[in-house]
Amino acid sequence: MRLLLLGVPVVVLSSLFSRAQAQSVPVNSPAMAAHFGHGTPRLVPMTDIDGKSFSVEPLKGHWTLLYFWADWCVPCIVHGIPELTSFVQSTTADRERYRIVAIRFNSTSEAGDWNNFKKKTEHLERTLWHGAPSFPLVYDSTTQVTTNWGVHALPTYALIDPKGNLVANEDLEILKKAFTGSH
């Protein structure tokens, strides 16, 4: 006997739900996929929360997790940034082995408004995050980084190995396994 819910077989509903869950898992964009195992899309200069130019030089030679986010992305600000902060706090002994950079995604209509980025980010630090994260929050003022990396959905993760190569479809979970032995 099949169970019906509002005339729809439960099997179909569970199948649709599972498919929707699978689609919500972040995967790398085609622009990123073109670089798996050999380099990364270009990282152009960005601006940090203090208005200073952010250099990618300190990232070289380390595992680097790029986290593309926006202040209007609820999963990003409620779960993503706090989860990254928690990870950093739980791996202080390994902190020299990896870097995390949170890159503020911009639509073309938001491009260039660093003051708005700073104001909204500082508000999140005071209210939701209860302090500034211990990793750089940077602003892609020209939208060139998010364009180069093909970011169209948030949150998006990109993991770069110490040799500077993009790792296929990986995120914070890989760093957790490497540094804490958990998933």
mmCIF file of the C-alpha atoms, coordinates in Angstrom:
data_MODEL
# 
_entry.id   MODEL 
# 
loop_
_atom_site.group_PDB 
_atom_site.id 
_atom_site.type_symbol 
_atom_site.label_atom_id 
_atom_site.label_alt_id 
_atom_site.label_comp_id 
_atom_site.label_asym_id 
_atom_site.label_entity_id 
_atom_site.label_seq_id 
_atom_site.pdbx_PDB_ins_code 
_atom_site.Cartn_x 
_atom_site.Cartn_y 
_atom_site.Cartn_z 
_atom_site.occupancy 
_atom_site.B_iso_or_equiv 
_atom_site.pdbx_formal_charge 
_atom_site.auth_seq_id 
_atom_site.auth_comp_id 
_atom_site.auth_asym_id 
_atom_site.auth_atom_id 
_atom_site.pdbx_PDB_model_num 
ATOM 1   C CA . MET A 1 1   ? 0.000  0.000  0.000   1.00 0.00 ? 1   MET A CA 1 
ATOM 2   C CA . ARG A 1 2   ? 1.359  3.430  -0.973  1.00 0.00 ? 2   ARG A CA 1 
ATOM 3   C CA . LEU A 1 3   ? 1.045  6.326  1.393   1.00 0.00 ? 3   LEU A CA 1 
ATOM 4   C CA . LEU A 1 4   ? -0.416 9.418  -0.253  1.00 0.00 ? 4   LEU A CA 1 
ATOM 5   C CA . LEU A 1 5   ? 0.068  12.942 0.979   1.00 0.00 ? 5   LEU A CA 1 
ATOM 6   C CA . LEU A 1 6   ? -2.256 15.438 -0.662  1.00 0.00 ? 6   LEU A CA 1 
ATOM 7   C CA . GLY A 1 7   ? -2.607 12.962 -3.530  1.00 0.00 ? 7   GLY A CA 1 
ATOM 8   C CA . VAL A 1 8   ? 1.166  12.767 -4.187  1.00 0.00 ? 8   VAL A CA 1 
ATOM 9   C CA . PRO A 1 9   ? 3.063  9.589  -3.413  1.00 0.00 ? 9   PRO A CA 1 
ATOM 10  C CA . VAL A 1 10  ? 5.489  10.120 -0.518  1.00 0.00 ? 10  VAL A CA 1 
ATOM 11  C CA . VAL A 1 11  ? 8.237  8.432  -2.540  1.00 0.00 ? 11  VAL A CA 1 
ATOM 12  C CA . VAL A 1 12  ? 8.073  11.262 -5.085  1.00 0.00 ? 12  VAL A CA 1 
ATOM 13  C CA . LEU A 1 13  ? 8.181  13.924 -2.374  1.00 0.00 ? 13  LEU A CA 1 
ATOM 14  C CA . SER A 1 14  ? 11.188 12.371 -0.706  1.00 0.00 ? 14  SER A CA 1 
ATOM 15  C CA . SER A 1 15  ? 12.913 12.040 -4.060  1.00 0.00 ? 15  SER A CA 1 
ATOM 16  C CA . LEU A 1 16  ? 12.302 15.702 -4.863  1.00 0.00 ? 16  LEU A CA 1 
ATOM 17  C CA . PHE A 1 17  ? 13.480 16.722 -1.389  1.00 0.00 ? 17  PHE A CA 1 
ATOM 18  C CA . SER A 1 18  ? 16.692 14.703 -1.739  1.00 0.00 ? 18  SER A CA 1 
ATOM 19  C CA . ARG A 1 19  ? 17.366 16.232 -5.150  1.00 0.00 ? 19  ARG A CA 1 
ATOM 20  C CA . ALA A 1 20  ? 16.794 19.737 -3.777  1.00 0.00 ? 20  ALA A CA 1 
ATOM 21  C CA . GLN A 1 21  ? 19.202 19.042 -0.916  1.00 0.00 ? 21  GLN A CA 1 
ATOM 22  C CA . ALA A 1 22  ? 21.850 17.749 -3.324  1.00 0.00 ? 22  ALA A CA 1 
ATOM 23  C CA . GLN A 1 23  ? 21.521 20.861 -5.486  1.00 0.00 ? 23  GLN A CA 1 
ATOM 24  C CA . SER A 1 24  ? 22.083 23.121 -2.468  1.00 0.00 ? 24  SER A CA 1 
ATOM 25  C CA . VAL A 1 25  ? 25.531 21.648 -1.853  1.00 0.00 ? 25  VAL A CA 1 
ATOM 26  C CA . PRO A 1 26  ? 28.073 24.171 -3.148  1.00 0.00 ? 26  PRO A CA 1 
ATOM 27  C CA . VAL A 1 27  ? 30.108 23.006 -6.114  1.00 0.00 ? 27  VAL A CA 1 
ATOM 28  C CA . ASN A 1 28  ? 32.758 24.818 -8.059  1.00 0.00 ? 28  ASN A CA 1 
ATOM 29  C CA . SER A 1 29  ? 31.719 26.824 -11.112 1.00 0.00 ? 29  SER A CA 1 
ATOM 30  C CA . PRO A 1 30  ? 32.790 25.913 -14.666 1.00 0.00 ? 30  PRO A CA 1 
ATOM 31  C CA . ALA A 1 31  ? 35.294 28.796 -14.491 1.00 0.00 ? 31  ALA A CA 1 
ATOM 32  C CA . MET A 1 32  ? 36.839 27.128 -11.438 1.00 0.00 ? 32  MET A CA 1 
ATOM 33  C CA . ALA A 1 33  ? 36.639 23.627 -12.931 1.00 0.00 ? 33  ALA A CA 1 
ATOM 34  C CA . ALA A 1 34  ? 38.877 24.718 -15.795 1.00 0.00 ? 34  ALA A CA 1 
ATOM 35  C CA . HIS A 1 35  ? 41.672 25.177 -13.226 1.00 0.00 ? 35  HIS A CA 1 
ATOM 36  C CA . PHE A 1 36  ? 41.406 21.967 -11.183 1.00 0.00 ? 36  PHE A CA 1 
ATOM 37  C CA . GLY A 1 37  ? 44.920 20.772 -10.439 1.00 0.00 ? 37  GLY A CA 1 
ATOM 38  C CA . HIS A 1 38  ? 46.674 23.588 -12.310 1.00 0.00 ? 38  HIS A CA 1 
ATOM 39  C CA . GLY A 1 39  ? 46.415 27.081 -10.909 1.00 0.00 ? 39  GLY A CA 1 
ATOM 40  C CA . THR A 1 40  ? 43.365 29.195 -10.159 1.00 0.00 ? 40  THR A CA 1 
ATOM 41  C CA . PRO A 1 41  ? 41.305 31.860 -11.841 1.00 0.00 ? 41  PRO A CA 1 
ATOM 42  C CA . ARG A 1 42  ? 42.909 35.273 -11.441 1.00 0.00 ? 42  ARG A CA 1 
ATOM 43  C CA . LEU A 1 43  ? 42.687 37.009 -8.060  1.00 0.00 ? 43  LEU A CA 1 
ATOM 44  C CA . VAL A 1 44  ? 42.820 40.734 -8.753  1.00 0.00 ? 44  VAL A CA 1 
ATOM 45  C CA . PRO A 1 45  ? 43.516 43.292 -6.033  1.00 0.00 ? 45  PRO A CA 1 
ATOM 46  C CA . MET A 1 46  ? 40.730 43.708 -3.505  1.00 0.00 ? 46  MET A CA 1 
ATOM 47  C CA . THR A 1 47  ? 40.146 45.996 -0.531  1.00 0.00 ? 47  THR A CA 1 
ATOM 48  C CA . ASP A 1 48  ? 39.965 44.827 3.084   1.00 0.00 ? 48  ASP A CA 1 
ATOM 49  C CA . ILE A 1 49  ? 37.584 46.084 5.768   1.00 0.00 ? 49  ILE A CA 1 
ATOM 50  C CA . ASP A 1 50  ? 40.124 48.759 6.773   1.00 0.00 ? 50  ASP A CA 1 
ATOM 51  C CA . GLY A 1 51  ? 40.265 50.173 3.235   1.00 0.00 ? 51  GLY A CA 1 
ATOM 52  C CA . LYS A 1 52  ? 43.722 48.745 2.557   1.00 0.00 ? 52  LYS A CA 1 
ATOM 53  C CA . SER A 1 53  ? 44.692 46.828 -0.546  1.00 0.00 ? 53  SER A CA 1 
ATOM 54  C CA . PHE A 1 54  ? 44.529 43.090 0.089   1.00 0.00 ? 54  PHE A CA 1 
ATOM 55  C CA . SER A 1 55  ? 47.521 41.176 -1.236  1.00 0.00 ? 55  SER A CA 1 
ATOM 56  C CA . VAL A 1 56  ? 47.321 37.524 -2.245  1.00 0.00 ? 56  VAL A CA 1 
ATOM 57  C CA . GLU A 1 57  ? 51.065 37.020 -1.613  1.00 0.00 ? 57  GLU A CA 1 
ATOM 58  C CA . PRO A 1 58  ? 50.584 35.797 2.010   1.00 0.00 ? 58  PRO A CA 1 
ATOM 59  C CA . LEU A 1 59  ? 48.253 33.069 0.696   1.00 0.00 ? 59  LEU A CA 1 
ATOM 60  C CA . LYS A 1 60  ? 50.974 31.356 -1.301  1.00 0.00 ? 60  LYS A CA 1 
ATOM 61  C CA . GLY A 1 61  ? 52.339 28.147 0.201   1.00 0.00 ? 61  GLY A CA 1 
ATOM 62  C CA . HIS A 1 62  ? 49.281 27.569 2.413   1.00 0.00 ? 62  HIS A CA 1 
ATOM 63  C CA . TRP A 1 63  ? 46.011 25.755 2.121   1.00 0.00 ? 63  TRP A CA 1 
ATOM 64  C CA . THR A 1 64  ? 43.636 28.619 1.289   1.00 0.00 ? 64  THR A CA 1 
ATOM 65  C CA . LEU A 1 65  ? 39.868 28.576 1.544   1.00 0.00 ? 65  LEU A CA 1 
ATOM 66  C CA . LEU A 1 66  ? 38.073 31.327 -0.329  1.00 0.00 ? 66  LEU A CA 1 
ATOM 67  C CA . TYR A 1 67  ? 34.555 31.937 0.900   1.00 0.00 ? 67  TYR A CA 1 
ATOM 68  C CA . PHE A 1 68  ? 32.343 34.007 -1.385  1.00 0.00 ? 68  PHE A CA 1 
ATOM 69  C CA . TRP A 1 69  ? 29.541 35.636 0.609   1.00 0.00 ? 69  TRP A CA 1 
ATOM 70  C CA . ALA A 1 70  ? 27.234 38.671 0.775   1.00 0.00 ? 70  ALA A CA 1 
ATOM 71  C CA . ASP A 1 71  ? 25.557 40.527 3.625   1.00 0.00 ? 71  ASP A CA 1 
ATOM 72  C CA . TRP A 1 72  ? 22.133 39.766 2.103   1.00 0.00 ? 72  TRP A CA 1 
ATOM 73  C CA . CYS A 1 73  ? 22.861 36.003 1.948   1.00 0.00 ? 73  CYS A CA 1 
ATOM 74  C CA . VAL A 1 74  ? 21.254 34.610 5.107   1.00 0.00 ? 74  VAL A CA 1 
ATOM 75  C CA . PRO A 1 75  ? 23.118 31.246 5.058   1.00 0.00 ? 75  PRO A CA 1 
ATOM 76  C CA . CYS A 1 76  ? 26.378 33.172 4.581   1.00 0.00 ? 76  CYS A CA 1 
ATOM 77  C CA . ILE A 1 77  ? 26.002 35.482 7.557   1.00 0.00 ? 77  ILE A CA 1 
ATOM 78  C CA . VAL A 1 78  ? 24.103 33.191 9.930   1.00 0.00 ? 78  VAL A CA 1 
ATOM 79  C CA . HIS A 1 79  ? 25.996 29.952 9.308   1.00 0.00 ? 79  HIS A CA 1 
ATOM 80  C CA . GLY A 1 80  ? 28.997 30.414 7.019   1.00 0.00 ? 80  GLY A CA 1 
ATOM 81  C CA . ILE A 1 81  ? 31.007 33.185 8.660   1.00 0.00 ? 81  ILE A CA 1 
ATOM 82  C CA . PRO A 1 82  ? 30.320 31.868 12.204  1.00 0.00 ? 82  PRO A CA 1 
ATOM 83  C CA . GLU A 1 83  ? 31.322 28.335 11.115  1.00 0.00 ? 83  GLU A CA 1 
ATOM 84  C CA . LEU A 1 84  ? 34.567 29.627 9.623   1.00 0.00 ? 84  LEU A CA 1 
ATOM 85  C CA . THR A 1 85  ? 35.230 31.610 12.813  1.00 0.00 ? 85  THR A CA 1 
ATOM 86  C CA . SER A 1 86  ? 34.616 28.512 14.928  1.00 0.00 ? 86  SER A CA 1 
ATOM 87  C CA . PHE A 1 87  ? 36.968 26.480 12.737  1.00 0.00 ? 87  PHE A CA 1 
ATOM 88  C CA . VAL A 1 88  ? 39.740 29.081 13.111  1.00 0.00 ? 88  VAL A CA 1 
ATOM 89  C CA . GLN A 1 89  ? 39.278 29.139 16.902  1.00 0.00 ? 89  GLN A CA 1 
ATOM 90  C CA . SER A 1 90  ? 39.414 25.333 17.108  1.00 0.00 ? 90  SER A CA 1 
ATOM 91  C CA . THR A 1 91  ? 42.597 25.002 15.025  1.00 0.00 ? 91  THR A CA 1 
ATOM 92  C CA . THR A 1 92  ? 44.898 27.608 16.544  1.00 0.00 ? 92  THR A CA 1 
ATOM 93  C CA . ALA A 1 93  ? 47.835 25.170 16.607  1.00 0.00 ? 93  ALA A CA 1 
ATOM 94  C CA . ASP A 1 94  ? 47.551 24.698 12.828  1.00 0.00 ? 94  ASP A CA 1 
ATOM 95  C CA . ARG A 1 95  ? 46.816 28.331 11.939  1.00 0.00 ? 95  ARG A CA 1 
ATOM 96  C CA . GLU A 1 96  ? 50.111 28.805 10.069  1.00 0.00 ? 96  GLU A CA 1 
ATOM 97  C CA . ARG A 1 97  ? 49.227 25.965 7.682   1.00 0.00 ? 97  ARG A CA 1 
ATOM 98  C CA . TYR A 1 98  ? 46.098 27.532 6.181   1.00 0.00 ? 98  TYR A CA 1 
ATOM 99  C CA . ARG A 1 99  ? 44.427 30.807 5.298   1.00 0.00 ? 99  ARG A CA 1 
ATOM 100 C CA . ILE A 1 100 ? 40.771 31.757 4.988   1.00 0.00 ? 100 ILE A CA 1 
ATOM 101 C CA . VAL A 1 101 ? 39.598 34.764 3.005   1.00 0.00 ? 101 VAL A CA 1 
ATOM 102 C CA . ALA A 1 102 ? 35.950 35.826 2.885   1.00 0.00 ? 102 ALA A CA 1 
ATOM 103 C CA . ILE A 1 103 ? 35.313 37.680 -0.378  1.00 0.00 ? 103 ILE A CA 1 
ATOM 104 C CA . ARG A 1 104 ? 32.208 39.883 -0.426  1.00 0.00 ? 104 ARG A CA 1 
ATOM 105 C CA . PHE A 1 105 ? 30.262 39.055 -3.592  1.00 0.00 ? 105 PHE A CA 1 
ATOM 106 C CA . ASN A 1 106 ? 28.903 42.042 -5.481  1.00 0.00 ? 106 ASN A CA 1 
ATOM 107 C CA . SER A 1 107 ? 26.389 42.413 -8.206  1.00 0.00 ? 107 SER A CA 1 
ATOM 108 C CA . THR A 1 108 ? 27.260 45.003 -10.812 1.00 0.00 ? 108 THR A CA 1 
ATOM 109 C CA . SER A 1 109 ? 24.805 47.404 -9.144  1.00 0.00 ? 109 SER A CA 1 
ATOM 110 C CA . GLU A 1 110 ? 26.774 47.120 -5.876  1.00 0.00 ? 110 GLU A CA 1 
ATOM 111 C CA . ALA A 1 111 ? 30.208 47.489 -7.440  1.00 0.00 ? 111 ALA A CA 1 
ATOM 112 C CA . GLY A 1 112 ? 32.449 50.155 -6.008  1.00 0.00 ? 112 GLY A CA 1 
ATOM 113 C CA . ASP A 1 113 ? 30.471 50.895 -2.826  1.00 0.00 ? 113 ASP A CA 1 
ATOM 114 C CA . TRP A 1 114 ? 33.181 50.055 -0.278  1.00 0.00 ? 114 TRP A CA 1 
ATOM 115 C CA . ASN A 1 115 ? 31.617 52.381 2.338   1.00 0.00 ? 115 ASN A CA 1 
ATOM 116 C CA . ASN A 1 116 ? 28.398 50.352 2.240   1.00 0.00 ? 116 ASN A CA 1 
ATOM 117 C CA . PHE A 1 117 ? 30.431 47.109 2.562   1.00 0.00 ? 117 PHE A CA 1 
ATOM 118 C CA . LYS A 1 118 ? 32.268 48.495 5.588   1.00 0.00 ? 118 LYS A CA 1 
ATOM 119 C CA . LYS A 1 119 ? 29.099 49.810 7.270   1.00 0.00 ? 119 LYS A CA 1 
ATOM 120 C CA . LYS A 1 120 ? 27.118 46.580 6.816   1.00 0.00 ? 120 LYS A CA 1 
ATOM 121 C CA . THR A 1 121 ? 30.034 44.322 7.758   1.00 0.00 ? 121 THR A CA 1 
ATOM 122 C CA . GLU A 1 122 ? 30.794 46.280 10.930  1.00 0.00 ? 122 GLU A CA 1 
ATOM 123 C CA . HIS A 1 123 ? 27.102 46.066 11.864  1.00 0.00 ? 123 HIS A CA 1 
ATOM 124 C CA . LEU A 1 124 ? 27.241 42.251 11.446  1.00 0.00 ? 124 LEU A CA 1 
ATOM 125 C CA . GLU A 1 125 ? 30.416 42.143 13.565  1.00 0.00 ? 125 GLU A CA 1 
ATOM 126 C CA . ARG A 1 126 ? 28.682 44.069 16.377  1.00 0.00 ? 126 ARG A CA 1 
ATOM 127 C CA . THR A 1 127 ? 25.374 42.238 16.280  1.00 0.00 ? 127 THR A CA 1 
ATOM 128 C CA . LEU A 1 128 ? 25.294 38.803 14.726  1.00 0.00 ? 128 LEU A CA 1 
ATOM 129 C CA . TRP A 1 129 ? 28.946 37.726 14.853  1.00 0.00 ? 129 TRP A CA 1 
ATOM 130 C CA . HIS A 1 130 ? 29.796 39.244 18.272  1.00 0.00 ? 130 HIS A CA 1 
ATOM 131 C CA . GLY A 1 131 ? 33.157 40.474 17.049  1.00 0.00 ? 131 GLY A CA 1 
ATOM 132 C CA . ALA A 1 132 ? 35.282 40.611 13.938  1.00 0.00 ? 132 ALA A CA 1 
ATOM 133 C CA . PRO A 1 133 ? 36.253 37.283 12.359  1.00 0.00 ? 133 PRO A CA 1 
ATOM 134 C CA . SER A 1 134 ? 39.949 36.399 12.681  1.00 0.00 ? 134 SER A CA 1 
ATOM 135 C CA . PHE A 1 135 ? 40.373 36.106 8.916   1.00 0.00 ? 135 PHE A CA 1 
ATOM 136 C CA . PRO A 1 136 ? 40.258 38.800 6.234   1.00 0.00 ? 136 PRO A CA 1 
ATOM 137 C CA . LEU A 1 137 ? 36.934 40.066 4.943   1.00 0.00 ? 137 LEU A CA 1 
ATOM 138 C CA . VAL A 1 138 ? 37.643 41.631 1.565   1.00 0.00 ? 138 VAL A CA 1 
ATOM 139 C CA . TYR A 1 139 ? 35.610 43.560 -0.959  1.00 0.00 ? 139 TYR A CA 1 
ATOM 140 C CA . ASP A 1 140 ? 35.636 42.834 -4.677  1.00 0.00 ? 140 ASP A CA 1 
ATOM 141 C CA . SER A 1 141 ? 34.897 46.428 -5.681  1.00 0.00 ? 141 SER A CA 1 
ATOM 142 C CA . THR A 1 142 ? 35.092 45.834 -9.428  1.00 0.00 ? 142 THR A CA 1 
ATOM 143 C CA . THR A 1 143 ? 33.290 42.430 -9.382  1.00 0.00 ? 143 THR A CA 1 
ATOM 144 C CA . GLN A 1 144 ? 36.288 41.128 -11.358 1.00 0.00 ? 144 GLN A CA 1 
ATOM 145 C CA . VAL A 1 145 ? 37.164 38.356 -8.871  1.00 0.00 ? 145 VAL A CA 1 
ATOM 146 C CA . THR A 1 146 ? 33.647 36.965 -8.712  1.00 0.00 ? 146 THR A CA 1 
ATOM 147 C CA . THR A 1 147 ? 33.465 37.195 -12.511 1.00 0.00 ? 147 THR A CA 1 
ATOM 148 C CA . ASN A 1 148 ? 36.852 35.456 -12.999 1.00 0.00 ? 148 ASN A CA 1 
ATOM 149 C CA . TRP A 1 149 ? 35.830 32.716 -10.580 1.00 0.00 ? 149 TRP A CA 1 
ATOM 150 C CA . GLY A 1 150 ? 32.347 32.330 -12.107 1.00 0.00 ? 150 GLY A CA 1 
ATOM 151 C CA . VAL A 1 151 ? 30.527 32.870 -8.821  1.00 0.00 ? 151 VAL A CA 1 
ATOM 152 C CA . HIS A 1 152 ? 26.770 33.093 -9.381  1.00 0.00 ? 152 HIS A CA 1 
ATOM 153 C CA . ALA A 1 153 ? 25.392 31.443 -6.226  1.00 0.00 ? 153 ALA A CA 1 
ATOM 154 C CA . LEU A 1 154 ? 26.143 31.951 -2.565  1.00 0.00 ? 154 LEU A CA 1 
ATOM 155 C CA . PRO A 1 155 ? 27.743 30.748 -0.505  1.00 0.00 ? 155 PRO A CA 1 
ATOM 156 C CA . THR A 1 156 ? 30.531 29.454 -2.732  1.00 0.00 ? 156 THR A CA 1 
ATOM 157 C CA . TYR A 1 157 ? 33.761 27.864 -1.496  1.00 0.00 ? 157 TYR A CA 1 
ATOM 158 C CA . ALA A 1 158 ? 37.041 27.370 -3.310  1.00 0.00 ? 158 ALA A CA 1 
ATOM 159 C CA . LEU A 1 159 ? 39.970 25.459 -1.828  1.00 0.00 ? 159 LEU A CA 1 
ATOM 160 C CA . ILE A 1 160 ? 43.499 26.098 -3.070  1.00 0.00 ? 160 ILE A CA 1 
ATOM 161 C CA . ASP A 1 161 ? 46.322 23.716 -2.161  1.00 0.00 ? 161 ASP A CA 1 
ATOM 162 C CA . PRO A 1 162 ? 49.745 24.952 -0.961  1.00 0.00 ? 162 PRO A CA 1 
ATOM 163 C CA . LYS A 1 163 ? 51.117 24.646 -4.526  1.00 0.00 ? 163 LYS A CA 1 
ATOM 164 C CA . GLY A 1 164 ? 48.510 27.140 -5.758  1.00 0.00 ? 164 GLY A CA 1 
ATOM 165 C CA . ASN A 1 165 ? 46.217 24.659 -7.469  1.00 0.00 ? 165 ASN A CA 1 
ATOM 166 C CA . LEU A 1 166 ? 42.454 24.674 -7.168  1.00 0.00 ? 166 LEU A CA 1 
ATOM 167 C CA . VAL A 1 167 ? 41.057 21.524 -5.552  1.00 0.00 ? 167 VAL A CA 1 
ATOM 168 C CA . ALA A 1 168 ? 37.910 20.137 -7.194  1.00 0.00 ? 168 ALA A CA 1 
ATOM 169 C CA . ASN A 1 169 ? 34.579 20.659 -5.405  1.00 0.00 ? 169 ASN A CA 1 
ATOM 170 C CA . GLU A 1 170 ? 36.011 21.093 -1.934  1.00 0.00 ? 170 GLU A CA 1 
ATOM 171 C CA . ASP A 1 171 ? 35.102 23.330 0.950   1.00 0.00 ? 171 ASP A CA 1 
ATOM 172 C CA . LEU A 1 172 ? 35.613 23.788 4.691   1.00 0.00 ? 172 LEU A CA 1 
ATOM 173 C CA . GLU A 1 173 ? 34.924 20.095 5.345   1.00 0.00 ? 173 GLU A CA 1 
ATOM 174 C CA . ILE A 1 174 ? 38.242 19.126 3.735   1.00 0.00 ? 174 ILE A CA 1 
ATOM 175 C CA . LEU A 1 175 ? 40.132 21.542 5.991   1.00 0.00 ? 175 LEU A CA 1 
ATOM 176 C CA . LYS A 1 176 ? 38.216 20.218 9.005   1.00 0.00 ? 176 LYS A CA 1 
ATOM 177 C CA . LYS A 1 177 ? 39.257 16.678 8.154   1.00 0.00 ? 177 LYS A CA 1 
ATOM 178 C CA . ALA A 1 178 ? 42.866 17.686 7.600   1.00 0.00 ? 178 ALA A CA 1 
ATOM 179 C CA . PHE A 1 179 ? 43.274 19.752 10.756  1.00 0.00 ? 179 PHE A CA 1 
ATOM 180 C CA . THR A 1 180 ? 40.803 18.306 13.236  1.00 0.00 ? 180 THR A CA 1 
ATOM 181 C CA . GLY A 1 181 ? 40.172 14.784 11.973  1.00 0.00 ? 181 GLY A CA 1 
ATOM 182 C CA . SER A 1 182 ? 36.397 15.370 11.835  1.00 0.00 ? 182 SER A CA 1 
ATOM 183 C CA . HIS A 1 183 ? 33.796 16.193 9.219   1.00 0.00 ? 183 HIS A CA 1 
# 
